[in-house]
Amino acid sequence: MSRVAAEPQSHVPEVRSSLKRHHQLIILASAVVLALGILGFVYIRILPFSEQAILRELAEAGDSDVTARGYHRTHFPSPGCVLERVEFRKGPNRFLLVSIDKLVIKGTYLGLLRHHVHHINAIHAHIFIPPFGTDLTFHTHHSNNVVERLVANGALVEFAPEKAGDKPFVFDVHEALLSNIRWETPIQYRLKFFNPDPPGEISVAGNFGSWKHGHAEETPISGQYSFEHANLGIYGGIAGFLSSHGKFDGVLKHIDVTGETETPDFEVASGGHKVKLETQFDAYVDGMHGDTYLKRVEGRFGRTVVTAAGSVARAQGKKGKFTQLRLDVNRGRIEDILRLFVSAPHPPMSGEASLTSTAQFPSGDAPFLQKLRMDGQFNIEKGSFTSNETQTNVEKLSAGARGQNKDDPDSVLTDLKGTVELIQGIAHFSNLQFGIPGAHAQLRGTYGLETHKVNLHGEMRVETRISKTTTGFKSLLLKVMDPIFKKKKKGEIVPVHILGTYEKPNFGLDVNNQQK
């Protein structure tokens, strides 16, 4: 009996172990069901991807009214949703701020617990910027949500024109990535886009924000940029492909920018000669109005350095952006400057040059030289002419003016200075002074940078009688004319002119303007 009673007791540990395992399985199953229930609650209620919740979040983020014409939710492999034909509108006139063909939102189940959205992709986004000075204002709203990545490749950013009927300014954004989008934290950005004016490719990366509520102009921005293959030919009158790189830092109303540019084939159309132009610049930008202020620009071409300061900004009574510059050249080379504007194989003159000038030109489609207006003074010291014939004539004129009839005169250097005003491609000289040993001339008139036409008139003072400056028939003619010129101090005052073209100038006595 004792054996029979003892047999069931040998199975008790196994039964207990089996019950324990079943109990564990029940507890585990209950825990899984509870966890799934919690996750489902989080997914459906706490951070839902419902259409209503998503539109509400987008409306608060963009401070605008948001609509979508299509919507469906995704569950696997990740939670999210897709919205189609999304529009952001604002103001009493329902101004269209943003349109997106398809907005894909993806999260992670773990990210739902942390209010994180893993990825947003805006496909075929079109962003419209209202004209400067519009009364549209934006207010940010506090949010606990974080967007880890927002991609908007292939977007268009369109700036509305200030005047109705004008063509809008459009940027074609090839790549756009925003990271770490959260409340009161700087957004990291990386952009690559096509710049329309001048046309070229720009890459920029840095930080933006956080947005200053009520004081947008104080919002910080910083980063680095590169600008490649910018076609300067769009402006007319000049040509070349520019590249630039630099960095910027500040707030939207005042962004400091430093950088460098290089144009290996810079060309002025009237000259047709390509030169390498390099610049370094220090400027600041008013990002609220798109105005640029140049604190210092240093440009180098050949052996000449040009320094500039000024602005590319709005001006009262002017349409679009108006450019104003102050230019200075100290101990540069006149051959470098002339090479830009003269089509001859070699510049007509060489020597040390100094220049002080102001330059202005408005926006618009007119060619560069037709828009450019300059006022300035220049001085060329110890200059010589590259043409052997021209230089020889100058040397003979100098020898004759000094009363020296030499077949092989000494080499002489020329001093040239004056005041010039450039309007619509025509240089107007009001006090052009030309000096060589034995003679000094004062001229006034015009020179066409595009036509090369010369029309200069004035007076020349010589140290001896005019009749001694040449021989033969010209000497006889001048001896007949000699009595009509009055002597003043060391020499005579002779009316002269330079006419014709740069390629074929005509030097002579200006008989119609003789002084009695």
Kinemage of the C-alpha trace (Angstrom):
@kinemage 1
@onewidth
@group {chain A} dominant
@subgroup {mainchain}
@vectorlist {calphas} color= white
{ca met a 1} P 0.000 0.000 0.000
{ca ser a 2} L 2.795 2.215 0.877
{ca arg a 3} L 4.265 1.856 -2.613
{ca val a 4} L 1.013 2.606 -4.311
{ca ala a 5} L 0.533 5.718 -2.236
{ca ala a 6} L 4.045 6.841 -2.892
{ca glu a 7} L 3.901 6.760 -6.706
{ca pro a 8} L 1.819 9.941 -7.251
{ca gln a 9} L 4.104 11.867 -4.999
{ca ser a 10} L 7.048 11.213 -7.386
{ca his a 11} L 5.209 13.275 -10.107
{ca val a 12} L 4.457 16.315 -7.968
{ca pro a 13} L 7.661 18.258 -8.873
{ca glu a 14} L 6.976 17.716 -12.589
{ca val a 15} L 3.408 18.910 -12.261
{ca arg a 16} L 4.502 21.925 -10.286
{ca ser a 17} L 7.205 22.660 -12.868
{ca ser a 18} L 4.680 22.358 -15.690
{ca leu a 19} L 2.196 24.634 -13.903
{ca lys a 20} L 4.973 27.129 -13.299
{ca arg a 21} L 5.881 27.152 -16.984
{ca his a 22} L 2.268 27.629 -17.975
{ca his a 23} L 1.936 30.405 -15.438
{ca gln a 24} L 5.015 32.107 -16.890
{ca leu a 25} L 3.665 31.761 -20.402
{ca ile a 26} L 0.360 33.266 -19.305
{ca ile a 27} L 2.153 36.142 -17.611
{ca leu a 28} L 4.426 36.620 -20.665
{ca ala a 29} L 1.449 36.529 -23.015
{ca ser a 30} L -0.410 38.988 -20.835
{ca ala a 31} L 2.636 41.265 -20.785
{ca val a 32} L 2.965 41.074 -24.581
{ca val a 33} L -0.727 41.834 -25.014
{ca leu a 34} L -0.451 44.704 -22.547
{ca ala a 35} L 2.660 46.049 -24.287
{ca leu a 36} L 1.021 45.803 -27.677
{ca gly a 37} L -2.007 47.509 -26.254
{ca ile a 38} L 0.130 50.306 -24.880
{ca leu a 39} L 1.978 50.635 -28.197
{ca gly a 40} L -1.298 50.618 -30.029
{ca phe a 41} L -2.635 53.299 -27.708
{ca val a 42} L 0.513 55.376 -28.231
{ca tyr a 43} L 0.318 54.866 -31.957
{ca ile a 44} L -3.383 55.547 -32.280
{ca arg a 45} L -4.011 58.147 -29.582
{ca ile a 46} L -0.884 59.733 -28.055
{ca leu a 47} L 1.176 60.453 -31.231
{ca pro a 48} L -1.200 59.468 -33.991
{ca phe a 49} L -0.478 59.794 -37.690
{ca ser a 50} L -4.117 60.520 -38.314
{ca glu a 51} L -4.927 63.043 -41.015
{ca gln a 52} L -6.435 65.479 -38.536
{ca ala a 53} L -3.446 65.315 -36.187
{ca ile a 54} L -0.887 65.697 -38.994
{ca leu a 55} L -2.663 68.676 -40.555
{ca arg a 56} L -2.908 70.310 -37.140
{ca glu a 57} L 0.830 69.841 -36.524
{ca leu a 58} L 1.707 71.212 -39.978
{ca ala a 59} L -0.585 74.210 -39.509
{ca glu a 60} L 1.014 75.085 -36.176
{ca ala a 61} L 4.552 74.592 -37.540
{ca gly a 62} L 3.874 76.827 -40.565
{ca asp a 63} L 1.528 79.264 -38.811
{ca ser a 64} L -0.889 78.890 -41.718
{ca asp a 65} L -3.928 76.992 -42.958
{ca val a 66} L -3.046 73.548 -44.323
{ca thr a 67} L -5.131 71.310 -46.580
{ca ala a 68} L -4.511 67.986 -48.322
{ca arg a 69} L -6.481 66.330 -51.137
{ca gly a 70} L -5.297 62.813 -50.405
{ca tyr a 71} L -4.255 60.809 -47.329
{ca his a 72} L -3.438 57.251 -46.284
{ca arg a 73} L -1.665 55.767 -43.284
{ca thr a 74} L 1.255 53.330 -43.373
{ca his a 75} L 1.985 50.696 -40.688
{ca phe a 76} L 4.826 48.432 -41.806
{ca pro a 77} L 7.762 48.357 -41.808
{ca ser a 78} L 7.379 51.691 -40.012
{ca pro a 79} L 4.460 53.820 -38.860
{ca gly a 80} L 3.618 56.930 -40.827
{ca cys a 81} L 1.419 58.393 -43.506
{ca val a 82} L 1.350 59.913 -46.984
{ca leu a 83} L -0.443 63.151 -47.878
{ca glu a 84} L -1.020 64.338 -51.441
{ca arg a 85} L -1.544 67.822 -52.921
{ca val a 86} L -0.700 69.630 -49.687
{ca glu a 87} L -1.093 73.423 -49.572
{ca phe a 88} L -0.087 76.028 -46.970
{ca arg a 89} L -2.027 79.307 -47.229
{ca lys a 90} L -2.043 82.433 -45.089
{ca gly a 91} L -3.705 85.811 -44.709
{ca pro a 92} L -7.079 87.217 -45.715
{ca asn a 93} L -6.183 86.765 -49.394
{ca arg a 94} L -5.190 83.117 -48.815
{ca phe a 95} L -1.678 83.682 -50.209
{ca leu a 96} L -0.180 80.343 -51.287
{ca leu a 97} L 3.018 79.815 -49.307
{ca val a 98} L 3.853 76.166 -50.067
{ca ser a 99} L 2.494 73.463 -52.342
{ca ile a 100} L 3.718 69.848 -52.151
{ca asp a 101} L 2.699 67.086 -54.556
{ca lys a 102} L 3.381 64.322 -52.016
{ca leu a 103} L 4.423 64.493 -48.354
{ca val a 104} L 5.764 61.184 -46.978
{ca ile a 105} L 6.095 60.955 -43.171
{ca lys a 106} L 7.890 58.015 -41.566
{ca gly a 107} L 8.437 57.299 -37.890
{ca thr a 108} L 9.654 54.414 -35.748
{ca tyr a 109} L 7.710 52.603 -33.049
{ca leu a 110} L 10.356 53.492 -30.496
{ca gly a 111} L 10.422 57.075 -31.744
{ca leu a 112} L 6.720 57.444 -31.045
{ca leu a 113} L 7.459 57.219 -27.333
{ca arg a 114} L 9.970 60.071 -27.641
{ca his a 115} L 7.826 62.300 -29.896
{ca his a 116} L 10.348 61.789 -32.711
{ca val a 117} L 9.534 61.674 -36.432
{ca his a 118} L 12.361 59.899 -38.175
{ca his a 119} L 11.964 61.149 -41.750
{ca ile a 120} L 9.823 63.526 -43.842
{ca asn a 121} L 10.143 63.687 -47.624
{ca ala a 122} L 8.537 66.621 -49.460
{ca ile a 123} L 8.285 65.541 -53.108
{ca his a 124} L 7.964 68.314 -55.726
{ca ala a 125} L 7.661 71.144 -53.222
{ca his a 126} L 7.098 74.712 -54.483
{ca ile a 127} L 7.758 77.514 -51.987
{ca phe a 128} L 6.410 81.013 -52.667
{ca ile a 129} L 8.035 84.023 -50.945
{ca pro a 130} L 5.757 87.099 -50.827
{ca pro a 131} L 7.173 90.493 -51.904
{ca phe a 132} L 9.349 92.341 -49.412
{ca gly a 133} L 7.285 94.688 -47.300
{ca thr a 134} L 4.207 92.468 -47.252
{ca asp a 135} L 2.074 92.519 -44.112
{ca leu a 136} L 2.237 88.734 -43.639
{ca thr a 137} L 3.670 87.827 -40.235
{ca phe a 138} L 4.578 84.446 -38.770
{ca his a 139} L 4.441 83.156 -35.202
{ca thr a 140} L 6.036 79.944 -33.988
{ca his a 141} L 4.209 77.541 -31.660
{ca his a 142} L 5.778 75.452 -28.932
{ca ser a 143} L 6.016 71.768 -29.810
{ca asn a 144} L 7.522 68.684 -28.156
{ca asn a 145} L 7.866 66.912 -31.498
{ca val a 146} L 11.242 66.450 -33.180
{ca val a 147} L 11.807 65.850 -36.902
{ca glu a 148} L 15.140 64.124 -37.363
{ca arg a 149} L 15.389 64.583 -41.146
{ca leu a 150} L 13.425 66.588 -43.700
{ca val a 151} L 14.307 66.109 -47.379
{ca ala a 152} L 13.000 68.356 -50.164
{ca asn a 153} L 15.093 67.477 -53.220
{ca gly a 154} L 13.869 69.029 -56.455
{ca ala a 155} L 12.046 71.905 -54.746
{ca leu a 156} L 11.442 75.328 -56.295
{ca val a 157} L 11.726 78.554 -54.280
{ca glu a 158} L 9.986 81.466 -55.995
{ca phe a 159} L 10.345 85.104 -54.887
{ca ala a 160} L 7.353 87.147 -55.963
{ca pro a 161} L 8.254 90.352 -57.886
{ca glu a 162} L 7.729 93.687 -56.189
{ca lys a 163} L 5.883 94.982 -59.249
{ca ala a 164} L 2.952 93.127 -60.779
{ca gly a 165} L 3.762 91.705 -64.186
{ca asp a 166} L 7.498 91.367 -63.568
{ca lys a 167} L 9.160 87.975 -63.818
{ca pro a 168} L 9.563 86.150 -60.479
{ca phe a 169} L 12.990 85.145 -59.161
{ca val a 170} L 13.156 81.328 -58.964
{ca phe a 171} L 15.738 79.044 -57.342
{ca asp a 172} L 15.862 75.409 -58.479
{ca val a 173} L 16.872 73.407 -55.369
{ca his a 174} L 18.515 70.121 -56.378
{ca glu a 175} L 19.195 68.889 -52.843
{ca ala a 176} L 17.745 70.077 -49.527
{ca leu a 177} L 18.290 68.400 -46.167
{ca leu a 178} L 17.207 69.817 -42.807
{ca ser a 179} L 18.208 67.956 -39.630
{ca asn a 180} L 17.287 68.132 -35.954
{ca ile a 181} L 14.138 70.240 -36.353
{ca arg a 182} L 12.903 70.951 -32.830
{ca trp a 183} L 11.574 73.819 -30.714
{ca glu a 184} L 14.088 76.562 -29.863
{ca thr a 185} L 17.066 74.652 -31.273
{ca pro a 186} L 19.173 75.555 -34.360
{ca ile a 187} L 18.322 73.597 -37.486
{ca gln a 188} L 21.190 72.036 -39.411
{ca tyr a 189} L 20.820 72.493 -43.184
{ca arg a 190} L 22.558 71.486 -46.395
{ca leu a 191} L 21.416 72.883 -49.752
{ca lys a 192} L 22.472 72.655 -53.387
{ca phe a 193} L 20.623 74.854 -55.848
{ca phe a 194} L 20.800 76.716 -59.147
{ca asn a 195} L 21.186 80.487 -58.812
{ca pro a 196} L 19.473 82.373 -61.660
{ca asp a 197} L 21.390 85.680 -61.522
{ca pro a 198} L 24.169 85.137 -62.394
{ca pro a 199} L 23.369 81.556 -63.400
{ca gly a 200} L 25.518 79.065 -61.496
{ca glu a 201} L 25.492 76.286 -58.903
{ca ile a 202} L 25.572 77.071 -55.170
{ca ser a 203} L 26.220 74.684 -52.266
{ca val a 204} L 25.651 75.878 -48.711
{ca ala a 205} L 25.634 74.196 -45.291
{ca gly a 206} L 25.317 75.467 -41.744
{ca asn a 207} L 22.894 76.255 -38.919
{ca phe a 208} L 19.717 78.324 -38.833
{ca gly a 209} L 17.791 79.506 -35.773
{ca ser a 210} L 16.314 79.205 -33.407
{ca trp a 211} L 13.543 81.467 -34.734
{ca lys a 212} L 13.071 84.653 -32.726
{ca his a 213} L 9.360 85.028 -32.074
{ca gly a 214} L 8.276 88.578 -32.908
{ca his a 215} L 11.800 89.539 -33.964
{ca ala a 216} L 12.543 87.475 -37.077
{ca glu a 217} L 15.367 89.835 -38.049
{ca glu a 218} L 17.310 88.665 -34.971
{ca thr a 219} L 17.244 84.985 -36.000
{ca pro a 220} L 20.835 83.589 -36.148
{ca ile a 221} L 22.251 82.032 -39.314
{ca ser a 222} L 25.732 80.743 -40.149
{ca gly a 223} L 27.469 78.446 -42.602
{ca gln a 224} L 29.824 78.006 -45.522
{ca tyr a 225} L 29.127 78.278 -49.247
{ca ser a 226} L 30.599 77.597 -52.670
{ca phe a 227} L 29.453 79.124 -55.973
{ca glu a 228} L 30.581 77.378 -59.165
{ca his a 229} L 30.495 78.163 -62.866
{ca ala a 230} L 28.595 81.449 -62.583
{ca asn a 231} L 28.074 82.842 -66.093
{ca leu a 232} L 28.772 86.607 -66.096
{ca gly a 233} L 27.755 86.872 -69.754
{ca ile a 234} L 24.141 87.308 -68.650
{ca tyr a 235} L 24.866 90.969 -67.870
{ca gly a 236} L 25.898 91.916 -71.417
{ca gly a 237} L 29.172 93.702 -72.160
{ca ile a 238} L 31.193 91.357 -69.948
{ca ala a 239} L 31.837 87.611 -69.968
{ca gly a 240} L 33.551 84.861 -67.998
{ca phe a 241} L 32.776 82.088 -65.518
{ca leu a 242} L 33.155 82.932 -61.846
{ca ser a 243} L 33.708 80.628 -58.886
{ca ser a 244} L 33.564 81.691 -55.241
{ca his a 245} L 33.735 80.232 -51.758
{ca gly a 246} L 33.476 81.688 -48.269
{ca lys a 247} L 31.646 81.703 -44.944
{ca phe a 248} L 28.948 83.755 -43.238
{ca asp a 249} L 27.671 84.385 -39.724
{ca gly a 250} L 25.212 86.734 -38.019
{ca val a 251} L 21.480 87.359 -37.804
{ca leu a 252} L 19.033 87.780 -40.678
{ca lys a 253} L 19.175 91.579 -40.674
{ca his a 254} L 23.009 91.634 -40.645
{ca ile a 255} L 24.927 88.622 -41.980
{ca asp a 256} L 28.709 89.068 -42.194
{ca val a 257} L 30.206 87.397 -45.273
{ca thr a 258} L 33.867 86.859 -46.187
{ca gly a 259} L 35.106 85.037 -49.249
{ca glu a 260} L 37.107 84.847 -52.450
{ca thr a 261} L 36.249 84.773 -56.155
{ca glu a 262} L 38.188 83.664 -59.214
{ca thr a 263} L 37.299 84.348 -62.853
{ca pro a 264} L 40.059 82.879 -65.051
{ca asp a 265} L 38.505 84.180 -68.289
{ca phe a 266} L 37.044 87.591 -67.379
{ca glu a 267} L 36.391 89.666 -70.510
{ca val a 268} L 34.955 93.076 -71.424
{ca ala a 269} L 33.192 92.800 -74.791
{ca ser a 270} L 34.723 95.982 -76.219
{ca gly a 271} L 38.221 94.644 -75.603
{ca gly a 272} L 37.792 90.947 -76.258
{ca his a 273} L 40.817 89.977 -74.147
{ca lys a 274} L 40.490 87.344 -71.421
{ca val a 275} L 42.256 88.100 -68.125
{ca lys a 276} L 42.417 86.281 -64.814
{ca leu a 277} L 40.489 88.253 -62.184
{ca glu a 278} L 40.753 87.327 -58.492
{ca thr a 279} L 39.048 89.061 -55.582
{ca gln a 280} L 38.846 88.867 -51.807
{ca phe a 281} L 35.878 90.505 -50.106
{ca asp a 282} L 34.414 91.428 -46.745
{ca ala a 283} L 30.710 92.341 -46.776
{ca tyr a 284} L 27.426 92.066 -44.930
{ca val a 285} L 23.949 91.174 -46.146
{ca asp a 286} L 20.522 92.331 -45.011
{ca gly a 287} L 18.729 89.005 -45.336
{ca met a 288} L 15.334 90.593 -44.662
{ca his a 289} L 15.521 92.710 -47.847
{ca gly a 290} L 18.249 91.046 -49.931
{ca asp a 291} L 20.601 94.063 -49.806
{ca thr a 292} L 24.406 93.623 -49.887
{ca tyr a 293} L 26.934 96.098 -48.497
{ca leu a 294} L 30.577 95.727 -49.529
{ca lys a 295} L 32.934 96.838 -46.779
{ca arg a 296} L 36.071 96.033 -48.793
{ca val a 297} L 36.766 94.219 -52.056
{ca glu a 298} L 40.285 93.715 -53.359
{ca gly a 299} L 40.549 92.656 -57.013
{ca arg a 300} L 43.720 91.590 -58.819
{ca phe a 301} L 44.374 91.286 -62.554
{ca gly a 302} L 47.845 91.371 -64.086
{ca arg a 303} L 50.012 93.616 -61.908
{ca thr a 304} L 47.107 95.862 -60.874
{ca val a 305} L 45.120 95.835 -57.636
{ca val a 306} L 41.706 97.535 -57.451
{ca thr a 307} L 40.045 98.151 -54.082
{ca ala a 308} L 36.311 98.815 -53.869
{ca ala a 309} L 33.560 99.526 -51.364
{ca gly a 310} L 29.853 100.143 -51.850
{ca ser a 311} L 26.487 98.448 -51.990
{ca val a 312} L 24.053 96.449 -54.113
{ca ala a 313} L 20.775 97.508 -52.546
{ca arg a 314} L 17.432 99.195 -52.921
{ca ala a 315} L 17.582 102.917 -53.657
{ca gln a 316} L 14.806 105.472 -53.450
{ca gly a 317} L 13.303 106.102 -56.855
{ca lys a 318} L 15.222 103.196 -58.424
{ca lys a 319} L 13.754 99.962 -59.742
{ca gly a 320} L 15.257 96.766 -58.395
{ca lys a 321} L 18.743 96.707 -56.893
{ca phe a 322} L 21.079 99.646 -57.513
{ca thr a 323} L 24.854 99.170 -57.425
{ca gln a 324} L 27.120 101.930 -56.103
{ca leu a 325} L 30.890 101.474 -55.781
{ca arg a 326} L 33.977 103.507 -55.001
{ca leu a 327} L 37.047 102.248 -56.881
{ca asp a 328} L 40.686 102.981 -56.166
{ca val a 329} L 43.860 101.953 -57.984
{ca asn a 330} L 47.197 102.879 -56.410
{ca arg a 331} L 50.362 102.379 -58.464
{ca gly a 332} L 48.707 99.967 -60.872
{ca arg a 333} L 49.540 99.482 -64.536
{ca ile a 334} L 47.700 101.309 -67.303
{ca glu a 335} L 48.378 98.448 -69.734
{ca asp a 336} L 46.334 96.088 -67.493
{ca ile a 337} L 43.360 98.488 -67.522
{ca leu a 338} L 43.534 99.278 -71.253
{ca arg a 339} L 43.772 95.575 -72.099
{ca leu a 340} L 40.198 95.195 -70.803
{ca phe a 341} L 38.709 97.804 -73.151
{ca val a 342} L 40.951 97.939 -76.247
{ca ser a 343} L 40.725 95.252 -78.939
{ca ala a 344} L 44.282 95.744 -80.297
{ca pro a 345} L 46.654 92.800 -79.714
{ca his a 346} L 48.710 94.930 -77.341
{ca pro a 347} L 47.606 97.811 -75.072
{ca pro a 348} L 48.497 101.190 -76.624
{ca met a 349} L 50.329 102.434 -73.549
{ca ser a 350} L 52.254 101.196 -70.534
{ca gly a 351} L 53.123 102.938 -67.324
{ca glu a 352} L 52.223 103.413 -63.692
{ca ala a 353} L 48.596 104.385 -63.129
{ca ser a 354} L 46.480 105.648 -60.247
{ca leu a 355} L 42.696 105.973 -60.304
{ca thr a 356} L 39.926 107.191 -58.014
{ca ser a 357} L 36.378 106.733 -59.250
{ca thr a 358} L 32.749 106.106 -58.362
{ca ala a 359} L 30.671 103.615 -60.349
{ca gln a 360} L 26.914 103.201 -60.520
{ca phe a 361} L 24.664 100.905 -62.486
{ca pro a 362} L 21.041 99.849 -62.024
{ca ser a 363} L 19.468 96.449 -62.497
{ca gly a 364} L 17.843 95.690 -65.844
{ca asp a 365} L 18.437 93.978 -69.158
{ca ala a 366} L 20.536 96.706 -70.826
{ca pro a 367} L 24.180 95.777 -71.675
{ca phe a 368} L 26.698 96.381 -68.913
{ca leu a 369} L 28.522 99.299 -70.586
{ca gln a 370} L 25.202 100.987 -71.397
{ca lys a 371} L 24.149 100.836 -67.721
{ca leu a 372} L 27.522 101.700 -66.192
{ca arg a 373} L 28.163 105.284 -65.106
{ca met a 374} L 31.544 106.331 -63.712
{ca asp a 375} L 33.070 109.590 -62.490
{ca gly a 376} L 36.713 109.782 -61.586
{ca gln a 377} L 40.232 111.048 -61.878
{ca phe a 378} L 43.288 109.232 -63.187
{ca asn a 379} L 47.019 109.834 -63.393
{ca ile a 380} L 49.586 108.003 -65.542
{ca glu a 381} L 53.227 108.691 -64.792
{ca lys a 382} L 56.225 107.904 -66.972
{ca gly a 383} L 54.128 106.269 -69.645
{ca ser a 384} L 55.315 105.049 -73.008
{ca phe a 385} L 53.467 103.973 -76.140
{ca thr a 386} L 53.752 100.368 -77.254
{ca ser a 387} L 53.447 101.318 -80.923
{ca asn a 388} L 56.928 102.123 -82.238
{ca glu a 389} L 55.478 104.621 -84.716
{ca thr a 390} L 53.431 106.427 -82.049
{ca gln a 391} L 56.326 106.528 -79.598
{ca thr a 392} L 58.694 107.797 -82.291
{ca asn a 393} L 56.264 110.584 -83.205
{ca val a 394} L 55.972 111.583 -79.557
{ca glu a 395} L 59.752 111.663 -79.228
{ca lys a 396} L 60.079 113.787 -82.365
{ca leu a 397} L 57.361 116.124 -81.110
{ca ser a 398} L 59.231 116.474 -77.829
{ca ala a 399} L 62.522 117.142 -79.599
{ca gly a 400} L 60.910 119.724 -81.871
{ca ala a 401} L 59.109 121.397 -78.975
{ca arg a 402} L 62.467 121.798 -77.284
{ca gly a 403} L 63.998 123.205 -80.458
{ca gln a 404} L 66.113 120.127 -81.179
{ca asn a 405} L 65.950 118.897 -84.791
{ca lys a 406} L 67.114 115.333 -84.192
{ca asp a 407} L 66.754 112.400 -86.575
{ca asp a 408} L 67.172 110.059 -83.606
{ca pro a 409} L 65.598 111.859 -80.651
{ca asp a 410} L 66.002 110.746 -77.065
{ca ser a 411} L 63.395 108.406 -75.608
{ca val a 412} L 60.808 110.366 -73.667
{ca leu a 413} L 58.174 109.377 -71.135
{ca thr a 414} L 54.652 110.765 -71.080
{ca asp a 415} L 52.578 112.023 -68.152
{ca leu a 416} L 48.832 111.795 -68.630
{ca lys a 417} L 46.097 112.761 -66.157
{ca gly a 418} L 42.548 114.004 -66.210
{ca thr a 419} L 38.949 113.860 -65.120
{ca val a 420} L 36.553 111.482 -66.872
{ca glu a 421} L 32.833 110.728 -66.801
{ca leu a 422} L 31.600 107.511 -68.424
{ca ile a 423} L 27.967 107.541 -69.618
{ca gln a 424} L 26.410 104.845 -71.842
{ca gly a 425} L 29.773 103.634 -73.082
{ca ile a 426} L 31.126 107.137 -73.900
{ca ala a 427} L 34.048 108.562 -71.880
{ca his a 428} L 33.753 112.345 -71.482
{ca phe a 429} L 37.068 114.056 -70.654
{ca ser a 430} L 36.770 117.520 -69.136
{ca asn a 431} L 40.414 118.147 -68.278
{ca leu a 432} L 42.733 115.732 -70.038
{ca gln a 433} L 46.351 116.821 -69.583
{ca phe a 434} L 49.146 115.355 -71.652
{ca gly a 435} L 52.771 116.211 -70.939
{ca ile a 436} L 56.123 115.379 -72.550
{ca pro a 437} L 59.491 117.137 -72.262
{ca gly a 438} L 59.096 120.405 -74.201
{ca ala a 439} L 55.286 120.356 -74.547
{ca his a 440} L 52.115 120.205 -72.488
{ca ala a 441} L 48.557 119.791 -73.784
{ca gln a 442} L 45.121 120.284 -72.214
{ca leu a 443} L 42.272 118.540 -74.022
{ca arg a 444} L 38.566 117.897 -73.642
{ca gly a 445} L 36.176 115.700 -75.573
{ca thr a 446} L 34.966 112.115 -75.873
{ca tyr a 447} L 36.079 108.561 -76.575
{ca gly a 448} L 33.670 105.707 -77.393
{ca leu a 449} L 34.576 102.467 -75.614
{ca glu a 450} L 32.490 100.473 -78.094
{ca thr a 451} L 32.951 102.537 -81.282
{ca his a 452} L 36.581 103.564 -80.552
{ca lys a 453} L 35.819 107.025 -81.948
{ca val a 454} L 38.046 109.857 -80.665
{ca asn a 455} L 36.958 113.498 -80.546
{ca leu a 456} L 39.367 115.584 -78.446
{ca his a 457} L 40.112 119.303 -78.731
{ca gly a 458} L 42.328 121.612 -76.728
{ca glu a 459} L 45.600 123.518 -76.520
{ca met a 460} L 49.276 122.673 -76.485
{ca arg a 461} L 52.060 124.800 -75.014
{ca val a 462} L 55.542 124.366 -76.559
{ca glu a 463} L 58.903 125.715 -75.481
{ca thr a 464} L 59.909 127.030 -78.917
{ca arg a 465} L 58.332 128.331 -82.124
{ca ile a 466} L 56.033 125.879 -83.918
{ca ser a 467} L 57.948 126.274 -87.175
{ca lys a 468} L 60.957 124.547 -85.640
{ca thr a 469} L 59.112 121.317 -84.973
{ca thr a 470} L 59.190 119.943 -88.503
{ca thr a 471} L 60.715 120.433 -91.984
{ca gly a 472} L 59.649 120.665 -95.629
{ca phe a 473} L 56.196 121.840 -96.660
{ca lys a 474} L 54.825 121.461 -93.100
{ca ser a 475} L 57.599 123.749 -91.876
{ca leu a 476} L 56.714 126.357 -94.500
{ca leu a 477} L 53.004 126.143 -93.623
{ca leu a 478} L 53.744 126.516 -89.941
{ca lys a 479} L 56.040 129.494 -90.571
{ca val a 480} L 53.164 131.226 -92.356
{ca met a 481} L 50.840 130.412 -89.421
{ca asp a 482} L 53.432 131.220 -86.763
{ca pro a 483} L 52.632 134.965 -86.391
{ca ile a 484} L 49.038 134.248 -85.338
{ca phe a 485} L 50.155 132.410 -82.204
{ca lys a 486} L 50.929 134.523 -79.191
{ca lys a 487} L 53.949 133.807 -77.030
{ca lys a 488} L 53.263 133.287 -73.364
{ca lys a 489} L 56.212 132.913 -71.059
{ca lys a 490} L 58.451 130.180 -72.494
{ca gly a 491} L 56.413 129.208 -75.522
{ca glu a 492} L 53.342 129.420 -77.660
{ca ile a 493} L 49.767 128.217 -77.086
{ca val a 494} L 48.648 126.062 -80.015
{ca pro a 495} L 45.070 124.785 -80.584
{ca val a 496} L 45.189 121.069 -81.412
{ca his a 497} L 42.848 118.128 -81.936
{ca ile a 498} L 42.851 114.346 -81.980
{ca leu a 499} L 40.099 112.870 -84.189
{ca gly a 500} L 39.329 109.620 -86.005
{ca thr a 501} L 39.435 106.285 -84.202
{ca tyr a 502} L 41.778 104.653 -81.762
{ca glu a 503} L 43.141 102.457 -84.573
{ca lys a 504} L 43.659 105.431 -86.966
{ca pro a 505} L 43.940 108.670 -84.985
{ca asn a 506} L 44.293 112.029 -86.692
{ca phe a 507} L 46.516 114.579 -84.874
{ca gly a 508} L 46.509 118.168 -86.091
{ca leu a 509} L 46.196 121.884 -85.499
{ca asp a 510} L 42.685 122.926 -84.532
{ca val a 511} L 42.474 125.959 -86.833
{ca asn a 512} L 38.823 126.667 -86.020
{ca asn a 513} L 39.668 127.024 -82.338
{ca gln a 514} L 42.749 129.238 -82.501
{ca gln a 515} L 43.260 131.711 -79.699
{ca lys a 516} L 44.017 135.258 -80.846
